[in-house]
Amino acid sequence: MEVFNKTKNLKVSGAGARADTFVTRLFGLIPRRSLGEEEGLWLEPCAMIHMCFMRFPIDAVFLDRDLKVLRVVENMKPWSFSPWVYGARGVLELPAGRCSGRLAAGDQLEFLG
């Protein structure tokens, strides 16, 4: 799936996947060694993430039901925990540094495909 920032009129990710079951959300990116520049993972439902057993840092984008960005947590390191984001319906996990200049609180996203 492609992720597009409608507010800034730019592509955020070209190869996103979805984790929407208990098992796929639990393991998320843990089995991976890295994320490609265009890759991402959409966890839904989700309002908080952990980085236990992760091998690389990520950017985490917390979205409400309408895919509006509530909070961006950049460069989350392995073995850290995000805050609980009130009102979040899901989290888009992207490669560390991907959000810089592309995403900010209040932006409206669209998922295509």
Contacts in CASP RR format, 6 or more apart in sequence:
PFRMAT RR
TARGET T0000
AUTHOR 0000-0000-0000
METHOD contacts of the structure
MODEL  1
MEVFNKTKNLKVSGAGARADTFVTRLFGLIPRRSLGEEEGLWLEPCAMIH
MCFMRFPIDAVFLDRDLKVLRVVENMKPWSFSPWVYGARGVLELPAGRCS
GRLAAGDQLEFLG
1 14 0 8 1.000
1 15 0 8 1.000
1 16 0 8 1.000
1 17 0 8 1.000
1 18 0 8 1.000
1 42 0 8 1.000
1 111 0 8 1.000
1 112 0 8 1.000
1 113 0 8 1.000
2 11 0 8 1.000
2 13 0 8 1.000
2 14 0 8 1.000
2 15 0 8 1.000
2 16 0 8 1.000
2 111 0 8 1.000
2 112 0 8 1.000
2 113 0 8 1.000
3 11 0 8 1.000
3 12 0 8 1.000
3 13 0 8 1.000
3 14 0 8 1.000
3 16 0 8 1.000
3 40 0 8 1.000
3 42 0 8 1.000
3 92 0 8 1.000
3 109 0 8 1.000
3 110 0 8 1.000
3 111 0 8 1.000
3 112 0 8 1.000
4 10 0 8 1.000
4 11 0 8 1.000
4 12 0 8 1.000
4 109 0 8 1.000
4 110 0 8 1.000
4 111 0 8 1.000
4 112 0 8 1.000
5 11 0 8 1.000
5 12 0 8 1.000
5 102 0 8 1.000
5 103 0 8 1.000
5 107 0 8 1.000
5 108 0 8 1.000
5 109 0 8 1.000
6 107 0 8 1.000
6 108 0 8 1.000
6 109 0 8 1.000
6 110 0 8 1.000
7 106 0 8 1.000
7 107 0 8 1.000
7 108 0 8 1.000
8 101 0 8 1.000
8 102 0 8 1.000
8 103 0 8 1.000
8 107 0 8 1.000
10 102 0 8 1.000
12 92 0 8 1.000
12 94 0 8 1.000
12 98 0 8 1.000
12 102 0 8 1.000
12 103 0 8 1.000
12 109 0 8 1.000
13 38 0 8 1.000
13 39 0 8 1.000
13 40 0 8 1.000
13 92 0 8 1.000
13 94 0 8 1.000
13 98 0 8 1.000
14 38 0 8 1.000
14 39 0 8 1.000
15 36 0 8 1.000
15 38 0 8 1.000
15 39 0 8 1.000
15 40 0 8 1.000
16 38 0 8 1.000
16 39 0 8 1.000
16 40 0 8 1.000
16 41 0 8 1.000
16 42 0 8 1.000
17 39 0 8 1.000
17 40 0 8 1.000
17 41 0 8 1.000
17 42 0 8 1.000
18 24 0 8 1.000
18 41 0 8 1.000
18 42 0 8 1.000
18 44 0 8 1.000
19 25 0 8 1.000
19 28 0 8 1.000
19 41 0 8 1.000
19 42 0 8 1.000
19 43 0 8 1.000
19 44 0 8 1.000
20 43 0 8 1.000
20 44 0 8 1.000
25 43 0 8 1.000
25 46 0 8 1.000
28 41 0 8 1.000
28 43 0 8 1.000
28 93 0 8 1.000
29 35 0 8 1.000
29 41 0 8 1.000
29 54 0 8 1.000
29 58 0 8 1.000
29 93 0 8 1.000
30 52 0 8 1.000
30 53 0 8 1.000
30 54 0 8 1.000
32 55 0 8 1.000
32 56 0 8 1.000
33 55 0 8 1.000
33 56 0 8 1.000
34 55 0 8 1.000
34 56 0 8 1.000
34 95 0 8 1.000
35 41 0 8 1.000
35 56 0 8 1.000
35 58 0 8 1.000
35 93 0 8 1.000
35 94 0 8 1.000
35 95 0 8 1.000
36 95 0 8 1.000
37 95 0 8 1.000
37 98 0 8 1.000
39 94 0 8 1.000
39 95 0 8 1.000
40 92 0 8 1.000
40 93 0 8 1.000
40 94 0 8 1.000
40 95 0 8 1.000
41 92 0 8 1.000
41 93 0 8 1.000
42 90 0 8 1.000
42 91 0 8 1.000
42 92 0 8 1.000
42 93 0 8 1.000
42 111 0 8 1.000
43 49 0 8 1.000
43 90 0 8 1.000
43 91 0 8 1.000
43 92 0 8 1.000
43 93 0 8 1.000
44 89 0 8 1.000
44 90 0 8 1.000
44 91 0 8 1.000
45 89 0 8 1.000
45 90 0 8 1.000
46 88 0 8 1.000
46 89 0 8 1.000
46 90 0 8 1.000
46 91 0 8 1.000
47 62 0 8 1.000
47 84 0 8 1.000
47 85 0 8 1.000
47 86 0 8 1.000
47 87 0 8 1.000
47 88 0 8 1.000
47 89 0 8 1.000
47 90 0 8 1.000
47 91 0 8 1.000
48 81 0 8 1.000
48 82 0 8 1.000
48 83 0 8 1.000
48 84 0 8 1.000
48 85 0 8 1.000
48 88 0 8 1.000
49 60 0 8 1.000
49 76 0 8 1.000
49 81 0 8 1.000
49 82 0 8 1.000
49 91 0 8 1.000
49 93 0 8 1.000
50 80 0 8 1.000
50 81 0 8 1.000
50 82 0 8 1.000
51 58 0 8 1.000
51 76 0 8 1.000
51 77 0 8 1.000
51 78 0 8 1.000
51 79 0 8 1.000
51 80 0 8 1.000
51 81 0 8 1.000
52 78 0 8 1.000
52 79 0 8 1.000
53 78 0 8 1.000
54 78 0 8 1.000
54 79 0 8 1.000
55 78 0 8 1.000
56 78 0 8 1.000
56 96 0 8 1.000
57 75 0 8 1.000
57 76 0 8 1.000
57 77 0 8 1.000
57 78 0 8 1.000
57 96 0 8 1.000
58 75 0 8 1.000
58 76 0 8 1.000
58 93 0 8 1.000
58 94 0 8 1.000
58 95 0 8 1.000
58 96 0 8 1.000
59 72 0 8 1.000
59 73 0 8 1.000
59 74 0 8 1.000
59 75 0 8 1.000
59 76 0 8 1.000
59 93 0 8 1.000
59 94 0 8 1.000
59 95 0 8 1.000
59 96 0 8 1.000
59 97 0 8 1.000
59 98 0 8 1.000
59 99 0 8 1.000
59 103 0 8 1.000
60 72 0 8 1.000
60 73 0 8 1.000
60 76 0 8 1.000
60 82 0 8 1.000
60 91 0 8 1.000
60 92 0 8 1.000
60 93 0 8 1.000
60 94 0 8 1.000
61 69 0 8 1.000
61 71 0 8 1.000
61 72 0 8 1.000
61 91 0 8 1.000
61 92 0 8 1.000
61 93 0 8 1.000
61 94 0 8 1.000
61 99 0 8 1.000
61 103 0 8 1.000
61 109 0 8 1.000
62 69 0 8 1.000
62 70 0 8 1.000
62 71 0 8 1.000
62 72 0 8 1.000
62 73 0 8 1.000
62 82 0 8 1.000
62 85 0 8 1.000
62 88 0 8 1.000
62 90 0 8 1.000
62 91 0 8 1.000
63 69 0 8 1.000
63 70 0 8 1.000
63 88 0 8 1.000
63 89 0 8 1.000
63 90 0 8 1.000
63 91 0 8 1.000
63 92 0 8 1.000
63 109 0 8 1.000
64 70 0 8 1.000
64 87 0 8 1.000
64 88 0 8 1.000
64 89 0 8 1.000
65 89 0 8 1.000
66 108 0 8 1.000
67 108 0 8 1.000
67 109 0 8 1.000
67 110 0 8 1.000
67 111 0 8 1.000
68 106 0 8 1.000
68 107 0 8 1.000
68 108 0 8 1.000
68 109 0 8 1.000
69 103 0 8 1.000
69 104 0 8 1.000
69 105 0 8 1.000
69 106 0 8 1.000
69 107 0 8 1.000
69 108 0 8 1.000
69 109 0 8 1.000
70 85 0 8 1.000
70 87 0 8 1.000
70 88 0 8 1.000
70 105 0 8 1.000
70 106 0 8 1.000
71 83 0 8 1.000
71 85 0 8 1.000
71 88 0 8 1.000
71 105 0 8 1.000
72 99 0 8 1.000
72 103 0 8 1.000
72 104 0 8 1.000
72 105 0 8 1.000
73 82 0 8 1.000
73 83 0 8 1.000
74 96 0 8 1.000
74 97 0 8 1.000
74 99 0 8 1.000
74 100 0 8 1.000
75 96 0 8 1.000
75 97 0 8 1.000
76 82 0 8 1.000
76 96 0 8 1.000
82 91 0 8 1.000
92 109 0 8 1.000
103 109 0 8 1.000
END
